[in-house]
Amino acid sequence: MNSTVFSLTLSQIAGHRRSLALFVLAIVPVLLALIFGLGDNLDQQEWTANVLLDGLIITIALPLACLILGTSALGSEVEDGTAIYILTKPIPRREIITAKFAAAALVAAAFLVPATVISGLIALQGSTGDGLIIGFTVAVLFGIAAYTGVFILLSVVTGRALLIGLAYVFIWEAFATELFTGTRFLSIRQYCLGIADLIASVDSEDFEANLGGVAGVILASIVIAATLFLAVRRLQQFELTETD
């Protein structure tokens, strides 16, 4: 990984507008948990797992944060033509992609991990929920890596990465995967839920994933490796096209 590209990318993606959007995505779960905690609730684990951690963080905040960061890490440079200045430097393309990926993933984790832990602790009134918070925190980390890889790949493949990413998040992940159980093998969200279920020891009536945790780890790892590999290959082709 190239440290210079990494530092420049951190500065680029941590702009005021993006930081504000990420802050909103991170603070909403905490506020919702505070509102929930004001009432006298007997189904804390079920609500925390299914509404807060799954419904809000895994389904909405996680992919949207990664979409904002992943598509801006390199996509804006490809779109406006300034990427050629990076490509003309004697830097291996894999180092450019890994630096962009690491910067985007780090910023996403800085917002999403605290949001997951803090909102979960508030909703469960200080309890870890039989590993529920730990499980979803690990799941969020896997999800950050997988989603960021997908959206960085999209950003070097098409100029419509943001639009396609939004369709993926709201049509495929949030809608289609709920209607058709067979799509669980093609859903990063389902991988995350499987990982969370693998670590947590809550009753199946409170939370149960549609995909096994081991399968979730394997499939998420494949997505991460495959998207980064393809992004490197595409960036190499982009260089050849621009210099012809």
N, C-alpha and C positions, 0 to 999 in steps of 0.2 A: 504494500500500500504506500502511495506517495504522500508524505506528510504535508507537502505544500498544497497539493490539490485538496487534501482533506481539510486543511485550515481555511482555504479559500471557499470551499463548499459550505463549511459551517457558517462563515460570514454571509454567504449568499442566501442560504435558506432560512437563516434566523432573522429575516427582515421583520419589520414592524407588523405588517398585515398578516403574515403567516404566523408570527408569534401570538398575535391576538386571536386568530382562528383556533390555534392549538390550545391556547389558554381556555377559551370557551368550551372546547371539546373536553378538556380535563376537569373544569370546574363544575359542569352540569351534573355529572354523576355524584359529586360530593354534595352539591346542593340538594339533589333528589334524595340522597341517603339521609341528610339532615332532616328533611321534611318527613320521611318515613319514620325516622327515629322519634319524632315528636308524639307519635301515636302509640297505643298499647297493642302491639302486634305479637301474635303467637306463632306466626309462620315466617320467622325471620330468615331461616336458611333457604327456604323455598323462594321467597321474594328476592333475597340477595343474589341467589344463583341464577334464577330465570329472568328476572326483570332488570336488576341492576347490572350484574356482571355479564350475563349473556346478552340480554336485550339491548342494553345501552352501550356497554363498553366494547364487547366483542363484535357485535353486529353493526354498530354505528361509529363510535369514537375511534376504534382501532383502524378500520380500513380507511376512514376519511382522513385521519392524521397521516397515515402512510401514503395516501394518494396525494395529498398536498405536498408532502416532502419528497416523495419518490419522483413525481413528475417534474418537480422544479429543480432537483439536484443536477440534472443534465439536460432535461427537455427544453428549457428556455434557451440554453446555449445552442442546441441543435436547431431550434426554430428560428432564432435570429441570426444564425450563421457564425456566431463567435466561437463555436466549438472548434472551428478550424484552427484557431490560435493554440488551443490545447493540443490538437492532433499533430501540429507541426513540431511540437516539442519532442525530444527523444525520451518519451515516457511510454513504457509498455502499456498497451490498452487495458490489460487486466488490472494494472495498478490504478488507472483512472476510474474504472468501474468499481473496484473494491473501495477506493477512497470515497467516491460518491455514495456508495451503498452504506459504508460505515458512518459517514456524517449524517445521512438521513435517518438511519436506524438509531443512532445515538440521541438525536434530538427528539425523535418519536418516543423513545424509552424515557427520556427525561420528563416528559409530560404524562405519558400513559401509565407508567409503573406507579408513581405516587398516587395518581387518581384511582387506580385499582385498589391499592392497599388502603388508602385513607377512607375512601367511600365504603369499602367492605367492612373495615373496622367500625365505622360509624353505624352502618346498618345492623351489624351483629353486636353492637354495644361492647366493643373491645375484645370480643371472642374471635378466634381464627376460623371458627365454623367447621371443625373437624377437617382442617386442611383445605377448606374451600378457597381462602384468600391466597394461600401459597400456590394451589393448583392453578388458579386463574392468572396469577402473576407470571408463572412459568409459561402458561398458554399465551399470554400477551406477548412475551418475549419471542416465542416461536412465531407468533402471528406477525409481529413487527418485521422480523427477518423475511418471512415469506411474502407478505404484501409489498414490502419495499422492493424486493427483488422483482416481483411482477410489474410494478409500476415504473421502475427504472427501465426494464426491458421495453415496456410500452412506449416510453419517452424516446427511445432511440429507434424504434420501429416506425412510429407514426406521429404526425403532428397533432393528432386528435386524441392524445393519450388521456387528457383530463376528462373528455366526454366519454370515451370508452370506459375509463375507470369508474366514472359515476354510474354508468349503466351496469357494470359488473357488480358494484357494491349494492345498488338498490334494486336491481332486477334479478340478478343471479343469486347473490349471497343472501339477501334479505327476503326474497320472494320465491324463486324457483326451488331453492334447496329445502324450503319448508313444504312444498307441494309434492316433490318427487324424492322419495327416500334414496333412490339409486344414485342421486347426484352427490351424496355425502362423500364419495371418493374423489370428487372434483371440486371440493369446496374447502377453502382455507379456514373458513369459519368452523366447519365441522371438524377439521383437524384440531383446531384450538380447543373446542369443547371436549373432544376425546382426550386430549392431553390433560385438561383440567380434571376430568372425571377419573383419569388414571391416578392422579395424585391425591385428590380429595377422597375422603371416606364417609361422605354423607349418605343418608338413606336414598335409595333409588326413587322414592316417592317425592323427595325434595329436588333431586337433580340426577338426570341420567342422559348421557350423550348417545347419539345415534351411531357413533363410530368408536371403535376400540382405541384406547390410548396408545398402544404400541404402533398400530397402523397410522395414527395421527402423527406420531413422531417421525416415522419413516417417510410418509407422504410429504410432510412439511419440509423435511430435509431434502427430499428429491426436488421439490419446487424451488427451494433456495438455490441449490447447486445448479439446476437446469437453467433457471432464469439468468443467473449471473454468467454462466457459460455462454448462453445465447446473446446476452447483451454485449459481451466482449467480442464475439464473432461479428455482430452487427456493427459495432464501432469500428472494427478493422475494415469492413466492407465500405463503411461510410467514408473512411479516410481515402481508400482507393478511388471511390467515386468522385470525391471532391478534388483529388489531385490529378485526375485524368485530363 
